[in-house]
Amino acid sequence: LSFANQSNRRRSNIGESNNHLHSIHFVLLILPTPTFFFHLPTMTSFANAPGRHLQDLILDTHAVATKEQKLACLKMLRTVVKNLSDPKKSNDPKFRQLKLSNPKVEANLTPCPSALEYMKAIGFDIVHDENDGEEYLRMKEEMKIVLSDMEAALCELNNAVDMVSLSPPSSSSSSSS
């Protein structure tokens, strides 16, 4: 749409002494958005794009997890990120690590390999602790947690939980009934 004529009318109303005014053209471009396209926004502030791994988890591109397993996994990730978005907890080593042999961690993260990739993308590393011989997902002590990144990740995880909750049952869970 062009508004040049209105601009020209305004200029003639102001007077011919204002030669420095020019016509202004506005173009309104309306594009239809396809409803079949699935897009989960990714956080661009993280170097490793954790949103991409979250999308993989939701779409189940790396494993065949049931809807219930995905929900359990997303809820665990949400708890971890919620703790990291708290200014006090984010500096506490207890909230910056998960023992991979912990039964809850095994049960919730193992069915969804993208969850480990997500954890790595937000700053966790898999480390072998020499003191107890266990493997952990751990953030380095010197790593500064950007609270706004964690808040954005928490928002994404809340949306992901809602998305999976509202999705139809997975084929593997419906075939077992």
Backbone torsions as a table, in degrees:
resi	resn	phi	psi	omega
1	LEU	NA	135.6	-179.5
2	SER	-110.0	132.7	179.0
3	PHE	-110.5	21.4	-178.0
4	ALA	-63.0	-39.3	-178.6
5	ASN	-62.0	-42.6	178.1
6	GLN	-63.3	-40.4	179.2
7	SER	-64.1	-41.5	178.8
8	ASN	-64.1	-39.5	178.5
9	ARG	-63.4	-42.6	178.7
10	ARG	-61.8	-40.6	-179.2
11	ARG	-64.0	-41.9	-178.9
12	SER	-69.5	-28.0	176.1
13	ASN	-71.4	-34.6	-179.8
14	ILE	-70.7	-36.3	-179.5
15	GLY	125.4	159.6	-176.7
16	GLU	-79.1	-6.7	-178.4
17	SER	-73.9	-15.7	179.9
18	ASN	-92.5	72.2	-178.4
19	ASN	-73.4	-13.8	-177.6
20	HIS	-79.6	-11.5	177.8
21	LEU	-77.6	139.9	179.4
22	HIS	-123.0	160.2	175.1
23	SER	-67.5	145.3	178.3
24	ILE	-114.1	129.3	178.6
25	HIS	-111.2	130.3	174.1
26	PHE	-115.4	136.9	177.2
27	VAL	-119.5	123.9	177.1
28	LEU	-104.0	117.5	-177.5
29	LEU	-111.2	117.3	179.0
30	ILE	-110.2	117.9	179.0
31	LEU	-112.8	134.6	176.2
32	PRO	-71.0	140.4	176.6
33	THR	-100.4	129.0	-179.3
34	PRO	-68.9	135.1	-178.9
35	THR	-82.7	-13.4	-178.8
36	PHE	-86.0	-8.4	-175.9
37	PHE	-83.4	124.9	178.3
38	PHE	-96.7	126.1	177.9
39	HIS	-137.2	121.3	172.3
40	LEU	-106.4	116.9	-177.2
41	PRO	-58.3	142.0	177.6
42	THR	-108.5	149.6	178.2
43	MET	-80.4	124.5	-178.3
44	THR	-89.1	-11.3	-178.1
45	SER	-77.7	-21.1	176.5
46	PHE	-86.4	137.3	-177.8
47	ALA	-65.1	-35.3	-173.9
48	ASN	-97.7	13.5	175.8
49	ALA	48.1	69.2	-179.1
50	PRO	-60.5	-29.0	179.4
51	GLY	-59.2	-31.9	177.7
52	ARG	-64.3	-40.9	179.1
53	HIS	-71.4	-33.5	176.2
54	LEU	-65.9	-40.8	176.4
55	GLN	-63.0	-42.4	176.6
56	ASP	-59.1	-41.0	-179.7
57	LEU	-63.8	-45.4	-178.8
58	ILE	-65.4	-44.2	-178.6
59	LEU	-80.6	-9.4	176.2
60	ASP	61.1	47.9	-177.5
61	THR	-81.1	-16.9	-176.3
62	HIS	-110.7	-9.3	-177.7
63	ALA	-159.2	166.5	176.6
64	VAL	-108.1	90.0	178.8
65	ALA	-105.6	147.8	177.5
66	THR	-75.0	165.5	177.2
67	LYS	-57.3	-42.3	-179.1
68	GLU	-64.4	-40.2	177.5
69	GLN	-65.7	-41.0	177.3
70	LYS	-61.9	-44.4	179.3
71	LEU	-61.7	-44.6	179.0
72	ALA	-61.5	-41.8	179.2
73	CYS	-64.3	-48.8	-179.6
74	LEU	-62.1	-38.1	179.3
75	LYS	-67.2	-36.7	176.3
76	MET	-67.2	-45.0	177.2
77	LEU	-58.8	-41.5	-179.8
78	ARG	-61.7	-41.5	178.9
79	THR	-62.9	-44.2	178.9
80	VAL	-60.1	-48.9	-177.5
81	VAL	-68.2	-36.2	177.3
82	LYS	-60.7	-42.8	177.3
83	ASN	-63.6	-38.7	-179.4
84	LEU	-73.8	-19.6	178.6
85	SER	-85.9	-5.5	176.3
86	ASP	-87.5	124.4	-176.4
87	PRO	-56.8	-34.9	-179.5
88	LYS	-77.9	-47.6	-176.9
89	LYS	-68.4	-31.2	-175.5
90	SER	-63.7	-20.5	178.7
91	ASN	-98.6	-4.0	-179.8
92	ASP	-86.8	121.2	-178.4
93	PRO	-54.9	-28.8	179.8
94	LYS	-59.9	-33.8	-177.9
95	PHE	-94.2	0.3	-178.9
96	ARG	-105.5	16.1	179.3
97	GLN	-152.3	152.7	173.1
98	LEU	-133.5	130.9	176.5
99	LYS	-79.1	120.2	-176.5
100	LEU	-64.8	-23.4	178.9
101	SER	-86.6	-3.6	176.5
102	ASN	-60.1	128.8	-176.3
103	PRO	-55.5	-38.7	179.0
104	LYS	-67.0	-42.0	179.2
105	VAL	-64.1	-46.2	178.1
106	GLU	-59.4	-46.2	-176.6
107	ALA	-66.8	-35.5	-174.7
108	ASN	-92.3	-32.8	-176.2
109	LEU	-95.6	-32.1	-176.4
110	THR	-58.2	-42.1	-179.0
111	PRO	-66.3	-14.6	-176.0
112	CYS	-126.4	85.8	-178.2
113	PRO	-56.5	-27.3	178.0
114	SER	-63.8	-21.7	178.7
115	ALA	-64.6	-41.1	177.1
116	LEU	-64.1	-40.6	177.9
117	GLU	-64.4	-37.6	176.7
118	TYR	-62.0	-47.6	179.8
119	MET	-59.8	-41.2	177.6
120	LYS	-64.4	-38.5	-178.1
121	ALA	-67.2	-27.5	178.7
122	ILE	-92.6	2.9	171.1
123	GLY	122.0	2.5	178.5
124	PHE	-86.4	151.0	173.3
125	ASP	-125.2	151.4	172.0
126	ILE	-87.1	121.1	-178.0
127	VAL	-128.1	148.4	175.6
128	HIS	-100.0	118.4	-179.5
129	ASP	-84.8	118.7	-178.6
130	GLU	-67.5	-27.7	-176.9
131	ASN	-68.5	-44.0	-176.9
132	ASP	-116.2	-0.7	177.5
133	GLY	73.8	7.5	-177.6
134	GLU	-93.7	157.9	172.8
135	GLU	-99.8	141.2	-178.3
136	TYR	-131.3	153.0	161.3
137	LEU	-92.9	117.4	-172.5
138	ARG	-141.0	140.1	171.6
139	MET	-90.1	137.9	178.1
140	LYS	-64.2	143.4	-179.3
141	GLU	-57.7	-37.9	-176.2
142	GLU	-78.4	-8.6	179.5
143	MET	-73.3	122.8	177.7
144	LYS	-84.4	127.8	178.4
145	ILE	-87.3	126.2	176.9
146	VAL	-88.6	109.5	-174.2
147	LEU	-59.9	-35.9	179.9
148	SER	-66.2	-33.6	175.5
149	ASP	-65.8	-42.0	-179.8
150	MET	-67.8	-36.7	177.5
151	GLU	-65.3	-39.1	177.0
152	ALA	-66.5	-40.3	177.7
153	ALA	-64.0	-39.6	178.5
154	LEU	-63.0	-40.6	177.0
155	CYS	-61.7	-45.0	177.9
156	GLU	-61.7	-42.3	-179.8
157	LEU	-66.7	-39.0	175.6
158	ASN	-60.4	-43.6	177.7
159	ASN	-64.1	-39.6	180.0
160	ALA	-65.4	-41.6	177.9
161	VAL	-61.6	-44.5	178.5
162	ASP	-61.3	-42.4	-177.8
163	MET	-63.5	-46.4	-179.3
164	VAL	-70.1	-36.8	178.6
165	SER	-60.8	-37.1	-177.1
166	LEU	-86.7	-9.6	-178.3
167	SER	-74.6	156.3	176.3
168	PRO	-64.9	158.5	179.1
169	PRO	-57.5	146.6	179.7
170	SER	-70.7	155.5	-176.9
171	SER	-63.4	-34.2	-178.5
172	SER	-72.9	-29.3	178.0
173	SER	-81.2	-29.8	-179.8
174	SER	-79.6	-24.4	179.9
175	SER	-78.2	-20.3	-179.4
176	SER	-85.1	-7.7	-179.7
177	SER	-86.6	NA	NA
